[in-house]
């Protein structure tokens, strides 16, 4: 094999064995009610520190101060002690959450899972500034979403869409806008009626006042 042939062979081998970077973590859109109902614990909290590596768990931990408890404390099997840390995978490729805000005074809504007694989130979790939520979303997390956890938000990604059951609500935001910015996400909740049917209901536009 001549030099040109060897060069072509090595080039082909390099291309065949080179792996393009792939983002291992992929998050689909969810209605905020799904985040509330699918989480073990929902709180508002302030981030007090940069992440510290827990070598035992190989996770990062943020020190937090819980301000308001919405879910997971009064339930049977819920936690009894107010958590002081938020845990996440150490690597972003494993869906590790990266908190980029610098202010310790900003309050965040955190919808987390409970893992070995620790609040656990990933980059797919609902972690957003409380002030960035619409008044209806604030009311939902504070009061209303909990009453709709027996209903199902049914994703409609392309037409036609058919309601699968009496307890389903068609979520059509993604057909007309970014899924997180549509009217159903910002202003509505899927709630049961007296006849056990579930349907979209508009939430009050008055933001609830948080009480500590």
N, C-alpha and C positions, 0 to 999 in steps of 0.2 A: 504494500500500500504506500503510495507516495505521500509527500507532506500535505498536499491539498486534501487528499482523501482522509488522512489522519485528522486533519483540522475539522473537516465536516463531521466525522464520526464523533469526535469529542464534543463538538457543538451540539449535535443531536442528543448525545448522552446527557449533557448539562441541561438542555431544555426538558428532556424527559424526566429528569430527577428533581428539577427545581419545583418547589411547591409554592404556589402563590399564597400570600397571606389571606386567611379566611377568618372573618369575624365569627367566633364560635357562639357568641351570644346574640340571639335574635328575639325581639320582643314584639308580639302582636298587639294591636290596639285593644283596649278594654274600657268599658264604661266605668266611671268612678264607683258606681254601685257594686260592680263586680269586684273591684279592688277591696271595698269595704267588706263585702260578704265573704270573700275568699281569704281574708286575712284572719289571723288568730288574735292580733292585738292592733288597735288603732289609737294613736295618741297625737297630740301636738307636743313638740319639744324644741329645745334650742340645742345646737351643737356647741360644745364647750371646748373641744380640742381637735387637733389634727389626728389622723388615724395612727394607732399604735399596733404593731404586729404582735399578735398572740402566737408565740412559737409552738405552743402545745396544740392549738387548733389549726394553725397555719391560716388564720383569718385576721383581717384588720378589725379593730374595734375603735369606734368613736365614743368619746364620753359625751353624754347628753343629759339635759335636765328636762324631765317630763313636766309639761304645764297642764295639760288637760287629758283625761282618760275617757275615750269614747267606747272602747270595746276590749274585752278580754280579761277584765278584772273581777267583775261580779258574776260571771258565768261559772257553773260547776266545772272544775278542772282548770279554771283560769289562774293567772298568776296572782300572788298576794303581795309581793314586794314590788315597789316601784323600780323599774329597771334603770340602771345608770349607764348602760353601754348599748351601743348598736353594732351588731356584728355583720360582716360581709366578706365574701371571698377575697383573698389577698391579691388576686390577679384579675385585671379587667377582662381578659379572654375567658374567664370562668364566670362572667357576669358580675364581677365585683363592682359595688357602687362607689363612685368617686364624688365626694362632696366638695364642690368648688367654691362655695360661698365663704367669705372671710369674716363676715359679721357674726358675733356671738349673740346679738340681740334679736336676730330674725327668727321668727317662729315657723316651724315646718310641720305639715301634716305627714305623718308616717304610718303607712299601713304595712305591718310586718308579720312574718310567721314567727312561731315560737319553736326554737330549736335548742334542746338541752337547757331550757330555762333562760335562754338568751333571745333578745329581739334580733331577728335575722332578716336582712333585705338583700336584694340584688339590684342590678341596674334596671331590671324590669319592674321593680316594685314602685308603688305610688309614694314618692317622697317629693313634696313640692312646698314652696312657701305658702303659708296659710293665706297671706294677702293676695296671692295670685289666683286663688279660687274664686269662682263667681259666688255671689250671695246664695244662690240656690244650692251650689255644691257645698258651701259651708253649712247650710241648714241640713243637707243630706247626711253629711258625716256626723253632724252634731245630734241629729234626731231621726231623720226620715229613712235613710237607706236601711237601717236595721229592721224596719217593718216590711221591707220588700225582699228579704233574703230567701223567702219561699218561692219567689218568682225567678224566672230565668230571662236574662238578656240574650236574645237570639240574634247573632250577627248576620246582617244582610250585606254581602259584598258585591253582589251582582243581581240584576233583576232577571226573571221574576223571583220573588221570595214568598214563601208561604209560612204562616204561623204553625209551628209544630204541635203546640198544645195550648190548652186554656190558660196555662200559667206562664206563657212566653210572651215577650214583647219584642217586636222587630226593631232592631237597632239599625237605622238606615243612614246615619251620619256620614259614613264613608262614601256613600253614593254621590253626595253633593259637596262635601268639604273634608278637610282633615278630620279624622275620627274624633280627636279630642277637642275640636273646636265647633262641633255642630250643636244644634239647638237641644237635642236630646241629652248630650253630655253636659252641657252648660246649665240647662234649666229644668230638666225633667228626671223623674225616677219611675221605675217599673214597680207598681204597687198593686196589692190585691184589693178587690172590691168585696162587698158583703156576700156576693154570690160566688166568691172564690175565683173569679176570673182576674187575670192580671192585665193591666193596661198602663200606658204612659200617663202620668199626671204631672202637671206643672207645679213646681214648688214655689213657695212664697219668695218674693224677691228681697225680703227684708233679712239681712244677715243676722244670725244669732250672736248674742253677746257671750263671750267665753267667761266662765266663772271658774276660778281656781279652787 
